[in-house]
Amino acid sequence: MPLPDTSSSAPRLAIVVTAYRPGADFFERFASAIAFCDRFIVVDNTPGGHAFGPVELPARVQILQDGQNKGLGCALNIGIDAARR
């Protein structure tokens, strides 16, 4: 598989995922996706929020939390809006 073109004219890739009470291995499961994309956006849909713990994350990872379960569609739209910005 050829490596992605990282020049400024190449399309950029953002990945949006939702989380609901994620396990301790949440970021481990997405490690290859995080390494591949320009932005990895997690919308936490856990009521009351989730403490992702003391994990060292690259700057491209963004976690959006407001302590509410917004539903899957709304959460994905929030993540997509963040990716567009």
Contacts in CASP RR format, 6 or more apart in sequence:
PFRMAT RR
TARGET T0000
AUTHOR 0000-0000-0000
METHOD contacts of the structure
MODEL  1
MPLPDTSSSAPRLAIVVTAYRPGADFFERFASAIAFCDRFIVVDNTPGGH
AFGPVELPARVQILQDGQNKGLGCALNIGIDAARR
4 10 0 8 1.000
4 13 0 8 1.000
4 36 0 8 1.000
12 38 0 8 1.000
12 39 0 8 1.000
13 36 0 8 1.000
13 37 0 8 1.000
13 38 0 8 1.000
13 39 0 8 1.000
14 37 0 8 1.000
14 38 0 8 1.000
14 39 0 8 1.000
14 40 0 8 1.000
14 41 0 8 1.000
14 83 0 8 1.000
15 30 0 8 1.000
15 33 0 8 1.000
15 34 0 8 1.000
15 37 0 8 1.000
15 39 0 8 1.000
15 40 0 8 1.000
15 41 0 8 1.000
16 41 0 8 1.000
16 43 0 8 1.000
16 76 0 8 1.000
16 79 0 8 1.000
16 80 0 8 1.000
16 82 0 8 1.000
16 83 0 8 1.000
17 30 0 8 1.000
17 40 0 8 1.000
17 41 0 8 1.000
17 42 0 8 1.000
17 43 0 8 1.000
18 42 0 8 1.000
18 43 0 8 1.000
18 44 0 8 1.000
18 45 0 8 1.000
18 72 0 8 1.000
18 75 0 8 1.000
18 76 0 8 1.000
19 26 0 8 1.000
19 42 0 8 1.000
19 43 0 8 1.000
19 44 0 8 1.000
19 45 0 8 1.000
19 46 0 8 1.000
19 50 0 8 1.000
20 45 0 8 1.000
20 46 0 8 1.000
20 69 0 8 1.000
21 46 0 8 1.000
21 50 0 8 1.000
22 44 0 8 1.000
22 46 0 8 1.000
22 50 0 8 1.000
22 52 0 8 1.000
26 52 0 8 1.000
27 34 0 8 1.000
27 52 0 8 1.000
27 55 0 8 1.000
27 57 0 8 1.000
27 61 0 8 1.000
30 40 0 8 1.000
33 40 0 8 1.000
34 40 0 8 1.000
34 58 0 8 1.000
34 60 0 8 1.000
34 61 0 8 1.000
37 60 0 8 1.000
38 60 0 8 1.000
39 60 0 8 1.000
39 62 0 8 1.000
39 83 0 8 1.000
40 60 0 8 1.000
40 61 0 8 1.000
40 62 0 8 1.000
41 61 0 8 1.000
41 62 0 8 1.000
41 64 0 8 1.000
41 79 0 8 1.000
41 82 0 8 1.000
41 83 0 8 1.000
42 61 0 8 1.000
42 62 0 8 1.000
42 63 0 8 1.000
42 64 0 8 1.000
43 64 0 8 1.000
43 70 0 8 1.000
43 75 0 8 1.000
43 76 0 8 1.000
43 78 0 8 1.000
43 79 0 8 1.000
44 50 0 8 1.000
44 63 0 8 1.000
44 64 0 8 1.000
44 65 0 8 1.000
44 67 0 8 1.000
45 68 0 8 1.000
45 69 0 8 1.000
45 70 0 8 1.000
45 71 0 8 1.000
45 72 0 8 1.000
45 75 0 8 1.000
46 67 0 8 1.000
46 69 0 8 1.000
47 67 0 8 1.000
47 68 0 8 1.000
47 69 0 8 1.000
48 67 0 8 1.000
48 68 0 8 1.000
49 65 0 8 1.000
49 67 0 8 1.000
50 65 0 8 1.000
52 63 0 8 1.000
62 82 0 8 1.000
64 78 0 8 1.000
64 79 0 8 1.000
64 82 0 8 1.000
70 78 0 8 1.000
END
